[in-house]
Amino acid sequence: MISRLLGRLIALIEWWAVCLLAGLAVVVCLGVFFRYVLNASLVWYDEFASYMLVWLTFFGTVVAAYHQRHIGFELVVDKLAPRTRRVVDFVGEAAVLGFQFVLFYYGWILTERMGDETAISLPWVKVAWVTSVMPITGGLMLLISLTRLAGILSRRPNAQEARGTWSGSSSE
């Protein structure tokens, strides 16, 4: 049930990331058009585009974490014995969980401290709105890692894992 809800939430986040990317493209194109065609630069577009890129990066990281698309050592880990792999998976995911906790906790503190600070070229945009992406995505990735850790602890080796370790042959 939780994994199904998490999957739906990630699907929404993917659409949010697509909207951020499309919005970023529009803002940058507007900035270029105004600067080079109309000779009237928009003072806000660069800062706003930077904020959108930060949000896109963080939300994209959540999607990548859910789909396990971050850098890893699959070539090595997949060849380990099932029990050893389970231990390595657990240790790796626990380390990731620690980083995500740091992101969530210190992102929360940063967002609180920004309070009523506003963006330089966009006085109606509070910096806390921009930095809120850190605790939001940190919390989402914490949830992903906690469900993954629960899965590691509760699962038994499946048929593929039970076949054994890598023999070292390049033809395998």
C-alpha positions in Angstrom: 0.0 0.0 0.0 2.7 2.5 1.0 4.8 1.6 -2.1 1.8 2.2 -4.3 1.1 5.6 -2.8 4.8 6.4 -3.0 4.8 5.4 -6.7 1.8 7.8 -7.4 3.6 10.6 -5.5 6.7 10.1 -7.6 4.6 10.2 -10.8 3.3 13.6 -9.7 6.8 14.7 -8.9 7.9 13.6 -12.4 5.2 15.8 -13.9 6.2 18.7 -11.6 9.8 18.3 -12.9 8.5 18.3 -16.5 6.6 21.5 -15.7 9.7 23.1 -14.1 11.8 22.2 -17.2 9.2 23.6 -19.6 8.9 26.8 -17.4 12.7 27.1 -17.3 12.9 26.9 -21.1 10.2 29.5 -21.5 11.9 31.9 -19.0 15.3 31.5 -20.6 13.8 32.0 -24.1 12.0 35.1 -22.9 15.2 36.5 -21.4 17.1 35.9 -24.7 14.3 37.4 -26.8 14.1 40.5 -24.7 17.8 41.0 -24.5 18.8 40.4 -28.1 15.7 41.2 -30.1 14.1 44.0 -28.1 17.3 45.3 -26.5 15.5 45.5 -23.2 16.8 43.0 -20.7 14.6 41.5 -18.1 16.2 42.1 -14.7 14.5 39.1 -13.1 14.8 36.2 -15.6 18.4 35.1 -14.6 17.6 34.8 -10.9 14.3 33.2 -11.5 15.8 30.7 -14.0 18.4 29.8 -11.4 15.8 29.1 -8.8 13.9 26.9 -11.2 17.1 25.0 -12.1 17.7 24.4 -8.4 14.2 23.1 -7.9 14.4 20.9 -11.0 17.7 19.5 -9.8 16.3 18.6 -6.4 13.0 17.1 -7.6 14.8 15.2 -10.3 17.0 13.8 -7.6 14.0 12.5 -5.8 12.8 10.7 -9.0 16.2 9.3 -9.6 16.4 8.0 -6.0 13.1 6.3 -6.4 14.1 4.6 -9.6 17.6 3.8 -8.2 19.3 5.7 -11.0 22.0 7.3 -9.0 25.6 6.3 -9.4 26.3 2.9 -7.9 28.4 -0.3 -8.2 25.8 -2.6 -9.7 28.5 -4.5 -11.6 30.2 -5.5 -8.4 27.1 -5.7 -6.0 25.1 -7.8 -8.4 27.8 -10.5 -8.4 27.8 -10.9 -4.6 26.3 -13.8 -2.7 22.7 -13.0 -1.7 23.4 -12.5 2.0 26.5 -10.4 1.3 24.6 -8.3 -1.2 21.8 -7.8 1.4 24.4 -6.5 3.9 26.0 -4.2 1.3 22.6 -2.9 0.2 21.7 -2.2 3.8 24.9 -0.4 4.6 24.7 1.6 1.4 21.1 2.6 1.9 21.8 3.5 5.6 24.6 5.8 4.4 22.3 7.4 1.9 19.6 7.8 4.6 22.2 9.6 6.8 22.8 12.1 4.0 19.1 12.6 3.4 18.6 13.3 7.1 21.3 16.0 6.9 19.7 17.5 3.9 16.2 17.5 5.5 17.4 18.8 8.9 19.8 21.5 7.8 17.5 22.5 4.9 14.7 23.0 7.5 17.0 25.2 9.6 18.1 27.2 6.5 14.5 27.7 5.4 13.5 28.9 8.9 16.5 31.3 9.1 15.7 32.8 5.7 12.3 34.0 7.1 11.3 37.2 5.4 14.4 37.6 3.2 13.4 38.3 -0.4 15.1 37.6 -3.7 17.2 40.5 -5.1 15.4 41.1 -8.4 12.0 39.6 -7.3 11.0 41.3 -4.0 7.8 39.3 -3.9 9.7 36.0 -3.8 10.8 34.9 -0.3 14.1 33.1 -0.2 12.5 30.6 2.2 10.2 29.5 -0.6 13.3 28.8 -2.7 15.2 27.0 0.0 12.1 25.0 1.1 13.0 22.6 -1.7 15.8 21.1 0.5 13.6 19.9 3.4 10.8 18.9 1.0 13.0 16.7 -1.2 15.1 15.6 1.8 11.9 14.3 3.5 10.7 12.6 0.3 14.1 10.9 -0.1 14.0 9.9 3.6 10.7 8.2 2.9 12.1 6.4 -0.1 15.1 5.2 1.8 13.1 4.0 4.8 10.8 2.0 2.5 13.8 0.6 0.7 15.5 -0.3 4.0 12.3 -2.0 5.2 12.3 -4.0 2.0 15.9 -5.0 2.4 15.3 -6.2 6.0 12.1 -8.1 5.2 12.9 -9.8 1.9 14.2 -13.2 1.2 16.6 -14.0 -1.7 14.6 -14.3 -4.9 15.3 -17.0 -7.6 17.9 -14.8 -9.4 19.8 -14.0 -6.2 19.7 -17.7 -5.1 21.6 -18.8 -8.3 24.9 -17.9 -6.6 27.8 -15.6 -7.1 29.7 -14.6 -10.2 32.2 -17.2 -11.3 34.5 -14.6 -12.8 33.8 -15.6 -16.4 33.4 -12.8 -18.9 30.9 -14.9 -20.8 28.5 -15.0 -17.9 
